[in-house]
Amino acid sequence: MEEESIFHPATAPLASRALEEARFSVHGLSLRVFSDSGTVLRAVEGLLGYFRRGETPPADVTFYLVSETPSRFPFGDAFLREGSVLFDSRRDGENGPSNEANPFLVYRSWEGRFMADFGPRGSLFLDTAAGLGLGFFPDPEAVHPAVLSNYMFLVGFSEMLRTRDRFLIHAAAVAGNGKGVLAPALSGNGKTTLCLSLLHGGFKYLSDDRPILRRTDGGFEILSFPEEIDVTDKTISLFPALRNLDPSCFRKGLRKKGFSVERCWPGATVDRTVPRVLLFPRVVEEDASRLRPLSKTEAVSRLLPHSLLVMDPLVAAKQFHLLCDMAESMDCYELLYGRDVLSVHELIRGLVG
């Protein structure tokens, strides 16, 4: 731990319980997750499987995720009574993470700590400075594993990453010739299909959905977050490597099927790369894809909505400046993405040549 937390007394009763543990190392950040629920732990392991480690240094960040009601937490009333509401999905949902799968989130701050309230699904309490998260989920088996991991746990984990200068962004990330291509896009604009098109063409894989951005002494780097890729049957039909996979290689998700990139393209995953090209795909009804250069100002305005919701004003300012400075260092384009899904990699290869 980085410092003692006022939450630590709440963890004392957990020490005597039979909690399972998983350990991870996320680009130098040591993470330990304890839970009395196999459902919760498997969900987290599904999200962070690439980073799983048997042994790790002392934890930088620790989460206790238990199947109890949030009333178990002694500071809960203080958040409700004295805390400030930073986000409410019932009011701010158009600009936040909630949708039909993730219908409720009220995010509160109190004395520099945070509470993510998921309604009847439970609550997550965060002391980001101390690297401590406490989650109380009364009925985890009633929640889809993807919601537990990609939403409820990730809300807290992304906050821990940001306070340690690692910023998640909603984008695909690949590398060609050692140069990174970052492709932010909303659903329906071809982000996943483009990622697969570039893997088909020999590019390396970092993430389809949430790579990590970080400053370095000499500039910036994209860090991998290589989860399974979720695809529709239509997307599967476009790529020979996917069509040839045994059906047992696909995991059924909320609305799509997930598969491991390494099953299709062994050795494709890389740990990090230097960002060089910022690419905003947009699907068009044309035979051949084409590129339209973007000014840095337009690129930044398009990039900002793809940064995940940030609650701490100081952290938000740091993330904003990182995105602006990084975009300034990259070549920026809109990709008018046509029907040439199996050959578009040739066009993008020219950008990283």
Secondary structure by P-SEA (a helix, b strand, c coil): cccccccccccccccccbbbbbbbbcccbbbbbbcccaaaaaaaaaacccccccccccccbbbbbcccccccccaaaaaacccccccccccccccccccccccbbbbbbcccbbbbccccccbbbbcccccbbbbbbccccccccccccccaaaaaaaaaaaaacbbbccbbbbbcccbbbbbbbcccccaaaaaaaaaaabbbbccccbbbbbccccbbbbbbbccbbbbcaaaaaacccccccccccccccccbbbbbccccccccccccccccbbbbbbbccccbbbbbbbcaaaaaaaaaaaccccccaaaaaaaaaaaaaaaaacbbbbbccccccccaaaaaaaaac
